[in-house]
């Protein structure tokens, strides 16, 4: 086993407008699991590409320095040779899965190395067994869940028998249980084969308990490199770059008398410490109550699903689902991968029709295929805003509906100037949309939906793949949209912290396609058993609150601030002046 060495590597993309890496020098020991974190655009993925030999062979640009595995220079080697030493799993498994079934996908690499048949079979069996895919080898890849497809991508990479595995946001599209499932697989591979693992991730809270080392990047440079418990001792470094600080780190810093100046990373670590103080449990049990009365929405719903059933072939997707979304309400729709969330939202747009039941928009039945008719009152924001942008300038994008949309003299439309002002894009009207930053493109896509003055907007994973700063800016923008125009929001999300902070109500779909929870975030996140059955977990602070109470209760704390407020009566000596608990 040999070290992975990045030796004074710099990289500038061919456009010349962006220097992605600036003289990076780094050495990773065999068997380490490393978290590579940092804000969007800091160079994490580019560094991962360099490690996997894609620079400059497959990504156009100017590179200095080199990457080595021991004495072997990886930079400049043919890609099929590098892939036998360093495996790369992309963020979206769809981008690297192309065979019909799982077995063919896993076997593809070894087959192209022209290995003997017996060796190919051995590698396929070993890789499938290591990723718990033995029962799926004959299944079509397009029928698998997101977590299963991610495991297939990992298995196909393992079949090449690399000594280093680089994973670019492997959990971005996964539900909370799926995230822990994939991380567990990665850790098992690391321990069994002493494989070096580099995890490029924005989900710091979920990942940090699985790693041996944390590297933080900013503007193409390494700004921090430390063991996990020491990496967060200076919270301000992370906050300055708008990168998520784990909630348990914040809590341990806010209670120094209990943690003796040490930093906790996970719910398990904090529970081990606080459970030693019986007064804490008693205080939580006595003082747990709703932080504020929940707003009750009245009148007629904007969106309504009544007794909806939906099936594809022999698979039931939605089973007797009833749900309403009221004006000015922000509803989060949660569920495991494959539970029917996107199918439920698609029925409101007319992408499909239910087998049974009714779907209504503003009291009127939805007609399948009448997407243009629904679009006047209902906007749909796709996970990637780039799928929605097609005009040559920002001005034309914002004005498209006014020029080419259906004429309705009874419906008020919004002007380009109003939309550009609301999205803070007046100074970019002449720009091509793809000259904007990701956040600006997302605001542009949302603003374009507002041209028809819709009564509701459906949001499909609006924070996926973004650092905390970018995610918070788009969520604040959506909150302003809700408050300024009274638009109802239905948000499909796996980001439990975002749901806890922004949603007024949470509806949970079970794997069987049924609504099993429907209430305020504080109420829903207290139902730990039902959440677990749905492959979901509460945000870390709510999870801790639930564990310490240790019995059924009605409401869970949603933020560090709320938790400390409940705990305050038994923690007079805690240092509440420290930052971090404003985070949801």
N, C-alpha and C positions, 0 to 999 in steps of 0.2 A: 504493500500500500504506500502511495506517495502523495505528497502535498500538491494541492492545486495552487499555482502561483500566477498572480496577475502582476506583470512587471512593467511599471511606468506606462500604462495604457492610456492613450488619448484617442478620441474619435470625434470627427466632425462630419455630419451628414452632407451629402453631395450638394444640397442647396446652398451650403455655406452660411445659412442663417442661424444654425443651432449647433453649438459645441456640446455634445452629449456627455463626454467623459473627459476629465482634465487630470492627466498624470496620475491615474489610479495605481497604487501599489498595494497588494493584498496577498496574504498567504493563508490558506485554509487547510487545516490538518485532516488527515484521513479519519473518516467516521464522525466528523462534526456535522451537526444540523444547525444551519445558519439562517437567521432571518435577515433579509435585505429589505429595509423599509425606507420611506421617504415620500415627499409630496409627489403628485403627478408631474411628470416631465423632468424629474431629478436625475434620470439616467439609469434607474434600476434595471429596466428591461434591456437597455443597450448593453449594460455590463453582463447580464445573463447571456445575451447573444455572443458577446466576446468570449465568454467562458465555453460556449458550445461550438465555437469555431465558425460562426456565421459572419463574423466581421474579419476582413472586408469582402469575403468570398461571395456572400449572398445578400449583403446589405450595402448599397453603394455609399461610399464615403472615404474619407482620408483617415488612416489609422497609424498611430505610432505605438511602439512598444509591442509586447507579445504576451500570450498566455501559455503556461507550461503545466504539464502534469508530470511532476518529478523532473527528469532531464529531457522529457519529450516535448518538443515545441508543437503545440496544437494549432497556433495561428499559421495559416497558410497550408495546412494539410487538407487533402480532399475530404469533403464532408462525410463520405461513407467511412473513412478511417476515424475521423474525430468521433462519430456517433458510437463507435465501439468502446470509447473511453468516457465520453460525457454525453448523457442523454438529456434532451430538452423537451419538457411538456408545456405546451402553450396554454394561455389563459382559457381559450375556447377550444374544447376538445373537437368540436365540429371542424376546425381548421386543419386537423391532422388525422381524422378518421375518414377513410374513403372506401374500405372494403365492405362487402355486404354483411358478413357475419363476424362475430367476435374472434373465432379461431383464425380466420383468414387475416384479420387485422393484426393479431399478435404474431402470426407467422411471417408476415410480409418482410420484415427486416432480415431475419435469418435466411429466408429464401433468397433474398437479393445478395446475400454474402456467399451464395452457392455452397451452403453447408450441407453435409450429409443428411439424408432424410431422418435418420434416427436422432441426430443432434437437434434438428428442427423440432421434432416431436417432443424431445426432452425439455427444450427451452419453453415451448408453448405451455406444456403441462406445469412446469415450475413457475412460470410467470403468472399463469392463471390461478394457481394455488396460492401464490404469495399475495394476490390482490382479491382473493375470495370470489373468483369468477368461474370456478369449475362448472357450476350448473348453468352457466350462460354461454358456453363456448359456441353452441349452434344457433344462438339467437341473433336476429338481425340487429345491427348496431342502432338503427333508427327507431327501434322500439324500446330502447333502454332509457332509464331516468338519467338526469344530469349527473348524479353521483356515480352511477354505473358507467356512463360514458367516460367520465374522468378516470375511473379505475382502468378501463380498457386502454386509454391513452398511456397511462402509467405502465400497464402490463406490456404494451407494444414496445415501449422504451426499454423496459427491463429485459426483454428478450434479446436485446443487443448486448446484454451483460456489461453495462458501463460501470465504472467505479465511482462516477460522480453523477448525481441527478439534479438538474436545475428545473425548478417548477415555477412558471410565471403565473401567479395568482390562481392556483389550482382550485380554490374554493369560492371564486367570485360569484358563480351562479348557483351555489348550493344552499339548501336550507341548513339551519344550525346543526341538526343531527348528521346530515350529509357531510358538513364541514368536519365535524369531529371524526366521522367514519374515515374520510380520506386522510386526515392527519394521522389517525391511528395506523392506517396501512403504511404510510410513509415512515412512521417511527419504527414499526415492526421490521420493515425492510432495512432500515438503518442499523437496527440492533442485530438482525440475523446475518446480514451480509457485510456489516461494517462499511456501509455505503455512505459516502459524503453527500449531504443534501443541502442545496441552496434554495430557500423558499423566498420568492419575491411576493410580498403581500401587503395589502392595505388593512386587512383584518387583524390588526395587531392584538386586540383583546383576545381573539379566539386562538391565535397562533403562539403567543409568547410562552405559554406553559409547555410547549412541545420542543423548544429549541435550546441549544447550548450557548449560542452567541448571537448578539444583535449588532447589525451594522446599519447605521443611519446615513443616508446620502442627501445631498442638497446641491443643486446646480452643478452636477457632474463630479462632485468631490465627496469623499468620506469625511463626515464631521464627527462621527462617534463610532467606536468599536469596543464593545464591552460584553462581559457576562451579563445575562438578562437582569439579575437583581440589581446590578450596578448601573445598567444602562439608563434607568429612569430616575436616578438620584437627582438629576438636574432637569426637572419637568419643563422649565422654561425653554430649553433647547428644542424640545419636541413641539411645544406650543407655538414657538416663533415660526415654525414651518407648517403649522396647521396639520400635524400628524397626530393621530389618535393616541392618547395616553390611556392605558387600561384602567378601567374603573377601580379595580382593586388596588392598583398603585396609588391612585388619588386618595382612596379611603385610608390606606395605611399611612400615607403622608399627613392626612388630616387628623389622625389619632396617634401621635408619636408616643404618648404615654403607654399605650397598649402594645405598640410594636417596637419599642426601644430603639427607635431610629432606623429599623430595618425596613426594607421595601418588600411588600407582598405582591405577587403577580396574579394569582388565581383565586377563585372563590374558595377552593379547598384550603389554601394557605391562610386566608383571612378567617375562615370558619374555625380552623384549628386554634387560632389565637383567641378569638372573641368567645368561643364556646367555653373557655376556661373561666369566664366571669359570669356566674349565675345571675347577677343583677342585670346584665345586658339582656339575657333572654327574657327575664321578667319584665323589664322595661318595654321591650318590643311587644310582648304579648298584651301589656296593659294599654299601650299608647297607639297601637296600629289602628288607624281609622282613615277614611278618605281625607286627603289633604284639602280639598275644596269640593263643594257640591258639583255634580256633573250637570252640564247644560242639557236640558231636555229639548229636543227638536220637535216641532209640531207642524201642522199643515200637511199638505200632500207631498209624497216623496217625488224627487226628481227621477230617480232610477228605482225600479222595482222588479224583483224576480219572485214569482209566486208558484210554488210547487213544481219547480223546474227539474226535469229529468233529461239527461243527455248521455248517449252511448256512442262509441265508435266500435264497429264490428261486435265482438263479444265482451268488450270492456265498458263497464259503467263509469262514466266520468263525473256526472253530477246526479245526486240521488235525493229528490224531493227537497230542493233548496229553495228557501224563501229568505229574502233579504231586501231591505230598503235603504236608500241613501237620500237624506233630506237636504233642502237648500242650506248653504253655508256650512255644511258638515264635512269633516275630513275623516273618512273611514279607511282603515288599513285592512287589507284582505291578506291573511296569512295562511300558510299551509305548506306541506312538504312538496318537494319536486314531484310533479305528476298528479297532484291532488285536484286539479281542475280550475285553478285560479284564473289562468289566461282564457280558458274556455268560457268561464262564467262572464268575464269581461267582454269577450268577443261576441257573446249573444246580444249584449246591449248595442253593439255597433251593427248588428245584422250580418256578421261574418258567417253565422250558422243559425239554425233554428232549433229550439228544444223539441225533444220527442213528445214530451208532455209539459203542461204548465204554460205560464204566460210571462213575457218580459215586456215592461212598459217604460217608456221615456216620457216624462211629464204627463203621465196619465194615458198616453196613446200606445197601442200595441206596436212593437218593433216588427218590421217586415224584413225577412231574410233577403239579403242582396241589395236592399235600399240604403246602401252605405252613405251615399251622398245626401239622402234625406235626413238620416240621423246626424250627419256631420254638422248640420246647421246648429244643432242644440247640444251636441256632445262631442268633445274633443278626445283624441286618443294619442297619448304620448308614448311612442315606442321606446324600448330600452336604449337604443342608439339613436340620437337625434339626427345623425347623418343619413338615416333611412328616409327622413322626411324632408330634406332640403334638396331643391333641384333648380332654383332660379340662379341667374348670373350675378345678382346683387342682393344685398340685404333689403333694399327698398322694394325691389320687385318681389322678393319672397313675402314681405309683409303685405304687399298690395295685391297679391295674386287673387285672393278671394273676392276682393272688391271689384276687380276687373272681370274675372271669369267665373265667379261663383253664381249659383242660381239667384235670380232676382226675386226678392220678397219685399214689397213695399211696406209691409207691416213689421218688418224686423230691422232693428237698429244694428248697423255694422260700425266697427271702430276704424278710425282713420290710421294711415301709416304713421303719421306724426304722433298720435296718441300711443300706438303700440310701441313705437321706437322709444318714446320717452319712458314708458313703463318698464321696458326691458333694458334701459340705459344703453341704447344702440344708436342714438341720433348721430353720433360722431362717426359711425361706421356704415352709414347708409349706402355709400358707393362701393364698399368692399364686397368681394365675392364671399359668400357664406363660409367657404372652406379656408379663408384667410383668418377666420376668427378662432379664438381659443375654444376648447371644449365647452367650458362653462357658458361662453357667449353663444355658441351654436345651440346649446340646450335652451337658453333663454329665448333665442330666435325661434326655435321650433315651438316653444310654448306660446310665445306672443303670436305666432302665425295662427295657432288654434283659436286665439281669442278674437280674431277678426269678425267672426260671425256672432259674437256675443253669446257663447254657449252657456248653458245652465250647469253643466257638469263637465269634468275632465277626468279621464281614466289615465293613471300613471303606471307604466309597467317597469318596475325596478329602476326608479329615477336616480338612485345613488350607486348602482353597481360599478365596481372598478374605479371608484373615485376616492381620493384621500379625504380626510375629515373636513378640511377647509372647503374644498370644492363641493362636497356633499351638503355641508351646512349652508353654503351660499344658495344652492338651488332650492333647498327646502325652505329657507327664509323667503326666497322669491315666490315660491308656491304659497306660502302662508300669507304673503302680502297680496297675492292674487285672490286668495280666498276672502280676505278681509276687505279688500278694495272693491271687488266686483261681486261678492257674495256667491262665488262659484263653488259648487259642491265638488269634492275631490274623492276619488276612489283610488287608493294606492296599493298596488301589489308589491310586496317587499319581503326580503329576508333580513333586512337591517333592523333588528329588534330595538336598538338604541334610538334610531330615527323614529320608529313607531311610538316608542314610549314618550318621546319628547313632543311630537307634532300631532299625532292622531287624536281626534275626539272620541272615536269608537273603534273597536277592533272586532272583526269577524274572523273566525278560524274554520277552515275546511279540513275535515279529516281525510286520511288516505282513501276512504270509501266514498268521498265526494259529498259529504254531509256537513252542514253548519252545526258545529258542536259547541261553540262559544260565541257570544255576541254581547259585548259590554264595553265599559271603559277600559283603557289600558291597565289601570291599577287593578280592576276586577279580573280581567283576563289573565294577567301575568301572575296572579295568585293561584291559578288553577294548574299546579305543576304536574299533576298526574295526567290530566287530559292533554296538556301540552306535550308531554312525553309520548303519549299515544299517537299524537299527530306529528312526531319527529321534530318538535320545536322545543326551544328552551327560552326562558325569560332572560331579559338583559342581566348581566352579572350582578348588579346591586339588588335587583328584585329576587334573583335566585338566592343570594345570600340571605336576604330578609326572610324568604320562605323557609330556608333551612334552619335558621336560628330560632324561628318561632316553633317549628317542629310539629305543627298541628294545623288542621284546616282553618283558614281565615279568609276574610272577604277582600282585602286590599293589600297590594305589595307596593313598597317604595319604588319610585321610578327613576330617581336621581340620587346622587351622593348627598345633595342638599337635603332632600326629604328624609333619607335614611339617618343622617346626622340629627335632623330635627326630632325624629322619633326617639333616637338614642340619647338625646341631650340630657334628659332627667337623670340618667344613671352614669353619665360620662362628663361630669362637671369639669374635670381636669383636661379634657381633650382640647387640643389646639385647633379651634374652629376658624382661626384667622387665615389658615393656609388655603391656597387656591385649589381648584379642581372640581369642587362639588357643584358648580353651576352646570357642569356637563350632565347631559341626560343619561 
